């Protein structure tokens, strides 16, 4: 019998951003380092994290990994592939600058710009 977390509208916690010196943040840095060491011979250009199980924490793990890669100075782009129930925009509400409609090739911007 699987245990499911209760859904809340509370924003997900980016521990790597909120508390970068915590043991949990160190775990994400350790995962980042292991990922980097796995591709020493050839520079890594992309990472795909996936699971067949819903609500398994993929988005939160990806978001924290994106934060620790960005903290290291790496160019980082996080794409939420779940078009039905996107989660990344809830984790990074301040970064929701543009929304792209992939079916009509139109882009809608909200007028904000970030470096």
N, C-alpha and C positions, 0 to 999 in steps of 0.2 A: 504494500500500500504506500503510495507516494504522499509526501507532505507538501502541500501547496501554501505559499505565503498569501496572506490576505492582500488584496489590491487596495492601495491608498492613492489619493491625489497628492500626497506629500512628495516634494521633489526628492529624487534619488540623491544620495550623498556621494560626492566626489572626495573621498578621503585623501587622495593624493594631492588635491588642491587645497582642501580645508586644513589638513594637518599633515604637512609633508614630512614631519619628523616622527610620525607614529610608526609602530611596528607593521601595521597594515600597509602603509605607504612603502615601507622598505620591502615588503613582499612583492609589490607591483614593480619596484625597481629591480628586484632580483629576477622576476619574470622577464622584464625588458632585457636585462643583461644576458639571460639564457637564450632569448630569441636572437639577440645580436651575435652571440657566439655560435649559434647554429648555422649562420651564414657568413662565416669569416672569409671564405674564398671568393664569394660573390656578393656584392652589396645588395641588401634587401630593398625591394621597392614597394612591396605591399604585403599585408597580412590579412588573412581571412579567418574570422572566428565564427563558427557555426555550431548549431546543435539541433537535433530533431525535437527536443523537448521545449515546450513553451515555458516562459517564466523561469528559466534556469539561470538568469543573471548575466547573460551574454552582453547586453548593452551596458550594464554597469561596469563589468570587467573591461570591455572595450574602451569605455570612456576614461576609466582610471589609467589604462595603458596608454591611451592617447595623451593624457596629461603628463605622465612620466617621460614619454618620448619628447613631447614639446618642452618640458623643463630641461631636457638635455640639449635643446637647441635644434632638434630635428624638425623638418617640415612635416606637419601632421595634418591629415585630412581624415575625418571620421564620417563614414557614410552609413546611414541607417537603411538597410535593404528591406525592412518590413514596411511596405506601403499601406497596409491595412491598419496596423497599430504601431506607428512610429514612437519610439521611446527616447531617442537621443535628444529630440527637441525639448523634452521635459527635464533632461539632465543638464543641458546647456541652453536655457531659455535666452540668455543674453547673446548667444551666437546665432540665433535664427534670423539671419539677415535676408536671405533670398530663398524663395521657394520656386522650384523648377517643376513645370508640368511636362513630364517626359512624353506624354502621349501627343501633345500638340506642339512641342518644341518652343513653348513660350516661357518666359521668365518674368516673375513678378518680384519687385524689390520694394522694401518698406521704407526706403529713403535714408536708412542709416548706413554709415560706413565705419568699419573697424580696420585698424592696421593689420 
